[in-house]
Amino acid sequence: MTPLTAGNTRVKEARKLHRRPERSGRRCFLADGPKAVEGALGAGVVVEVFATPVAAAQYADLLASAPLTLVDDRAMSGLSDSVNPAGLVAVCRFLDADLPAAPRLLSICADVRDPGNAGTVIRTSDAAGAEAVVLAGDSVDPYNPKTVRATVGSLFHLPVVLERDPAAAVRRAQAAGLTVLAADGAGEIELFDADELLARPTAWLFGNEAWGLPEELAALADHRVRIPILGAAESLNLATAAAVCLYASARAMMGA
C-alpha cells in the first residue's frame, strides 16, 4: 500500500476535525497515539486509522483488525497535534453518554476551558473509580484533540456527559441521590475532617481554572469543602485539586 500524502482528499478531510464546528457537524473526532487508538478500537468507534509505515509495523498487533490507511510523515504531522507524533491517529465516531444508574462518585466540571485540565480530570476520575464526568456550561469540547490526548484513553471507557446548564447538572446529581460537594477554597468544611461526609455517594463540583465557582452555583451544592493549604502556595491548580478530592472520596468509600 502506497502511503497517502498530505494533499490527499481523505487526509485533508480528517485534518479538518481539528476544528470544533467540523467535529460537531460530522460527529467525528481524532484520537492521537497508541493509547487513544487502543481505547477507541476497544469502544468500537473507529472509522479509520491513519498510520505511518513505521508505526504500522510497530503496532501491528494493535492494528491487526483495524481499518488501516498508511500515510507519509508529512501527512501524519498534519493529522497529529502532538510535538512528537507517535505515528497513528484514528478517526472516531462521537461517544454519546449519559449518567449511569445509581452512581457513587461523579465529577462535575463547570466552565472548565483548558483541554489539558479537562482531560486530566477525566483521567483522574477514571483512576479514582468515578462512574462519569459531566462537562457543564462553557466547558471545553471533550473531543478537542488535546483533551482526548490528556485522557490517555479514559475517554473511551468512562462516560463523559455534556450538560449545557451547570445548575441542571447539580440538580441531576442530587436527584440521583448524590451529595454534591463544591470544591471551594473558602468552604466551611476542611477536606481532612470530612471522612464521614466523603463516604456518601458524592458528586464533586469543580469550577473554572481562573475564577472558580460562581456564588449562585456553589450555593446549590450541599456542602462546600476546602483543601487545606499547608505551605505558602496560594492554591492548587484545578487538575491537582480534583485529584486530591476524588481520591479522598475513594479512600473514604473504601473504608465505609
Backbone torsions as a table, in degrees:
resi	resn	phi	psi	omega
1	MET	NA	124.0	179.0
2	THR	-78.1	126.8	-178.9
3	PRO	-61.4	139.8	175.7
4	LEU	-73.4	151.5	179.4
5	THR	-98.7	172.4	-179.5
6	ALA	-61.9	-24.2	-179.3
7	GLY	-85.0	-3.4	-179.9
8	ASN	-67.0	141.8	-176.9
9	THR	-59.7	-42.0	-179.4
10	ARG	-65.4	-37.9	177.3
11	VAL	-66.8	-42.9	179.0
12	LYS	-61.4	-42.8	-179.4
13	GLU	-65.4	-40.2	177.8
14	ALA	-66.0	-38.4	-178.5
15	ARG	-63.6	-28.6	179.1
16	LYS	-62.9	-19.5	-178.2
17	LEU	-71.2	-1.3	169.6
18	HIS	-69.5	-16.6	-177.7
19	ARG	-99.9	133.0	-175.9
20	ARG	-59.7	-45.7	179.9
21	PRO	-58.8	-36.1	178.7
22	GLU	-68.1	-41.3	177.4
23	ARG	-62.0	-44.8	-177.9
24	SER	-65.5	-41.3	-179.0
25	GLY	-66.9	-39.6	-177.2
26	ARG	-95.3	-10.7	-178.3
27	ARG	54.0	43.9	177.1
28	CYS	-137.9	157.5	179.8
29	PHE	-149.0	172.8	-178.9
30	LEU	-105.6	137.1	173.7
31	ALA	-116.4	120.2	-168.6
32	ASP	-109.7	124.0	174.6
33	GLY	102.2	162.5	-173.0
34	PRO	-63.8	-39.6	-179.3
35	LYS	-65.1	-44.5	179.6
36	ALA	-65.9	-42.9	179.8
37	VAL	-64.6	-41.0	177.3
38	GLU	-59.8	-45.2	178.7
39	GLY	-63.2	-41.7	-179.8
40	ALA	-65.3	-40.6	176.9
41	LEU	-64.0	-40.9	179.0
42	GLY	-65.3	-32.3	179.3
43	ALA	-82.0	-9.2	178.4
44	GLY	71.8	31.0	-177.0
45	VAL	-113.9	8.6	-176.2
46	VAL	-79.4	130.0	173.7
47	VAL	-92.7	-42.6	-177.0
48	GLU	-161.2	144.0	174.7
49	VAL	-114.4	123.6	172.8
50	PHE	-96.0	132.8	-179.8
51	ALA	-146.1	145.9	170.6
52	THR	-73.5	158.1	178.0
53	PRO	-56.1	-38.4	179.6
54	VAL	-64.4	-45.9	-179.9
55	ALA	-67.1	-37.2	179.0
56	ALA	-60.7	-37.8	177.4
57	ALA	-73.4	-41.2	-178.0
58	GLN	-64.8	-38.0	-176.5
59	TYR	-110.4	36.6	-174.9
60	ALA	-59.2	-40.3	-179.8
61	ASP	-64.5	-44.3	179.7
62	LEU	-61.9	-39.0	-173.0
63	LEU	-94.8	9.4	-172.6
64	ALA	-55.4	-39.8	-177.8
65	SER	-112.7	13.1	-177.4
66	ALA	-82.9	150.4	172.7
67	PRO	-73.9	92.0	-166.0
68	LEU	-98.3	136.7	173.2
69	THR	-129.1	125.1	178.3
70	LEU	-82.6	141.1	176.5
71	VAL	-134.6	158.3	177.8
72	ASP	-82.8	175.0	-173.9
73	ASP	-63.6	-37.1	-179.7
74	ARG	-66.8	-41.9	177.3
75	ALA	-62.3	-40.9	179.6
76	MET	-64.3	-38.1	-179.7
77	SER	-64.3	-26.8	175.9
78	GLY	-80.6	-28.8	178.9
79	LEU	-79.2	-36.6	-178.0
80	SER	-92.6	143.8	173.7
81	ASP	-106.8	13.3	177.4
82	SER	-80.2	147.9	177.5
83	VAL	-64.8	-38.8	178.1
84	ASN	-122.8	84.4	-175.5
85	PRO	-58.5	139.7	177.8
86	ALA	-79.7	-13.6	175.2
87	GLY	99.2	8.2	173.8
88	LEU	-145.7	134.3	-178.8
89	VAL	-137.9	132.6	179.7
90	ALA	-107.5	141.4	166.9
91	VAL	-89.2	125.0	-172.9
92	CYS	-126.5	150.6	172.2
93	ARG	-78.6	151.6	176.9
94	PHE	-56.4	148.3	175.5
95	LEU	-101.7	101.0	179.0
96	ASP	-81.3	123.3	-174.2
97	ALA	-133.3	153.8	174.1
98	ASP	-135.5	168.7	179.7
99	LEU	-62.2	136.4	177.1
100	PRO	-72.1	163.1	177.1
101	ALA	-73.4	139.0	174.7
102	ALA	49.6	55.0	178.4
103	PRO	-71.3	155.7	174.9
104	ARG	-109.5	-23.2	-177.8
105	LEU	-149.2	124.1	178.3
106	LEU	-131.7	157.9	168.1
107	SER	-116.4	132.7	173.3
108	ILE	-116.5	120.4	179.1
109	CYS	-107.1	118.4	-179.2
110	ALA	-104.7	115.1	177.2
111	ASP	58.9	39.1	175.6
112	VAL	-86.3	111.6	-166.6
113	ARG	-105.7	-13.7	-177.9
114	ASP	-85.8	124.5	-178.0
115	PRO	-59.3	-40.4	179.9
116	GLY	-65.3	-41.9	177.8
117	ASN	-63.4	-47.6	-178.6
118	ALA	-61.7	-45.1	179.4
119	GLY	-63.0	-37.7	179.3
120	THR	-69.8	-37.0	176.1
121	VAL	-63.6	-40.4	177.3
122	ILE	-62.1	-47.1	-179.8
123	ARG	-62.7	-44.4	-179.2
124	THR	-66.9	-39.9	177.5
125	SER	-59.4	-42.9	177.3
126	ASP	-60.7	-47.8	-178.0
127	ALA	-63.6	-33.7	-177.4
128	ALA	-84.8	-1.3	176.5
129	GLY	90.8	12.9	176.1
130	ALA	-66.3	152.4	-178.6
131	GLU	-92.4	-14.1	179.6
132	ALA	-168.2	163.0	170.3
133	VAL	-125.3	135.6	175.4
134	VAL	-108.7	122.7	172.6
135	LEU	-99.6	111.9	-170.9
136	ALA	-117.3	157.6	176.6
137	GLY	66.8	-134.2	-177.0
138	ASP	-92.8	42.8	178.7
139	SER	-77.6	161.4	-178.7
140	VAL	-63.1	151.3	173.6
141	ASP	-62.9	124.1	179.9
142	PRO	-64.3	-16.5	-178.8
143	TYR	-96.4	6.2	169.3
144	ASN	-56.6	131.5	-176.3
145	PRO	-53.4	-36.1	179.4
146	LYS	-69.0	-37.2	176.6
147	THR	-65.4	-47.1	-179.9
148	VAL	-56.9	-46.0	-178.3
149	ARG	-64.8	-39.0	-178.1
150	ALA	-68.2	-22.8	177.8
151	THR	-75.2	-16.6	180.0
152	VAL	50.3	44.1	175.6
153	GLY	95.7	-16.4	-177.0
154	SER	-63.6	-27.6	178.6
155	LEU	-55.4	-28.8	-172.4
156	PHE	-87.4	-9.4	176.0
157	HIS	-133.4	4.8	172.5
158	LEU	-117.3	121.9	-179.8
159	PRO	-59.1	129.0	174.2
160	VAL	-114.9	112.7	-172.1
161	VAL	-101.9	134.0	178.2
162	LEU	-99.2	131.3	-179.9
163	GLU	-137.3	118.9	-176.8
164	ARG	-63.8	-36.9	-173.4
165	ASP	-107.9	112.4	179.4
166	PRO	-57.2	-37.3	179.5
167	ALA	-63.4	-37.9	177.9
168	ALA	-65.2	-35.9	177.8
169	ALA	-63.5	-41.5	178.5
170	VAL	-63.9	-45.5	-178.1
171	ARG	-65.5	-36.7	177.5
172	ARG	-63.7	-41.0	178.5
173	ALA	-63.8	-43.9	179.3
174	GLN	-65.0	-38.6	178.4
175	ALA	-65.2	-26.7	177.8
176	ALA	-82.8	4.5	176.6
177	GLY	90.3	13.3	-178.8
178	LEU	-93.5	143.5	169.3
179	THR	-83.4	123.5	-178.8
180	VAL	-92.2	121.6	179.4
181	LEU	-112.1	119.9	177.1
182	ALA	-85.5	124.6	173.9
183	ALA	-76.4	107.9	-169.0
184	ASP	-140.1	121.3	-178.7
185	GLY	-59.8	-20.4	178.3
186	ALA	-107.1	19.7	-176.4
187	GLY	-63.0	152.6	-176.7
188	GLU	-78.2	-16.1	-178.1
189	ILE	-114.5	132.0	176.5
190	GLU	-87.4	138.0	-176.0
191	LEU	-55.3	-38.7	-177.0
192	PHE	-66.4	-18.2	-178.0
193	ASP	-105.6	14.9	-167.4
194	ALA	-114.2	19.9	-174.7
195	ASP	-56.8	-42.3	-178.9
196	GLU	-64.1	-40.3	177.8
197	LEU	-67.9	-41.4	-176.5
198	LEU	-69.6	-19.7	180.0
199	ALA	-73.2	-12.4	178.8
200	ARG	-78.0	158.6	168.6
201	PRO	-56.9	126.7	-165.1
202	THR	-133.7	142.5	165.8
203	ALA	-116.6	118.9	175.9
204	TRP	-85.4	134.4	179.9
205	LEU	-109.6	116.2	-178.8
206	PHE	-113.4	142.3	-176.3
207	GLY	-104.7	-173.5	-178.3
208	ASN	-61.3	148.3	-177.3
209	GLU	-58.5	-35.0	-173.6
210	ALA	-92.5	-43.4	-172.3
211	TRP	-119.6	4.2	175.4
212	GLY	73.2	-143.3	-177.0
213	LEU	-99.1	134.0	171.5
214	PRO	-61.1	146.0	-176.4
215	GLU	-56.8	-41.4	-176.9
216	GLU	-67.5	-27.3	177.4
217	LEU	-81.3	-44.7	178.3
218	ALA	-59.3	-32.3	-179.1
219	ALA	-67.1	-20.4	178.7
220	LEU	-77.8	-19.3	-179.5
221	ALA	-67.7	156.0	177.9
222	ASP	-73.8	-33.6	177.3
223	HIS	-149.1	156.5	172.9
224	ARG	-111.9	127.8	-174.2
225	VAL	-121.3	132.6	179.0
226	ARG	-109.2	145.6	172.6
227	ILE	-89.3	123.4	-179.3
228	PRO	-66.5	137.1	175.8
229	ILE	-102.0	111.8	-171.7
230	LEU	-92.8	-16.0	179.6
231	GLY	-114.1	-151.3	-175.1
232	ALA	-91.7	-5.9	-179.9
233	ALA	-63.1	143.5	-179.2
234	GLU	-70.2	-39.6	-176.5
235	SER	-166.4	176.1	172.4
236	LEU	-99.8	152.3	173.8
237	ASN	-74.2	167.3	-172.4
238	LEU	-58.1	-49.9	-175.3
239	ALA	-61.8	-40.3	178.8
240	THR	-67.8	-43.2	178.5
241	ALA	-60.7	-41.4	178.8
242	ALA	-62.5	-42.0	179.7
243	ALA	-62.2	-44.0	-179.7
244	VAL	-61.4	-46.0	-177.6
245	CYS	-67.0	-45.8	-177.2
246	LEU	-65.3	-41.0	179.3
247	TYR	-72.3	-29.6	173.6
248	ALA	-64.0	-40.4	176.2
249	SER	-65.6	-45.3	-179.5
250	ALA	-59.0	-43.3	-179.6
251	ARG	-64.6	-44.9	-179.0
252	ALA	-65.1	-39.0	-179.3
253	MET	-67.6	-36.0	179.2
254	MET	-68.3	-29.1	-180.0
255	GLY	-90.6	-4.7	-176.0
256	ALA	-74.0	NA	NA
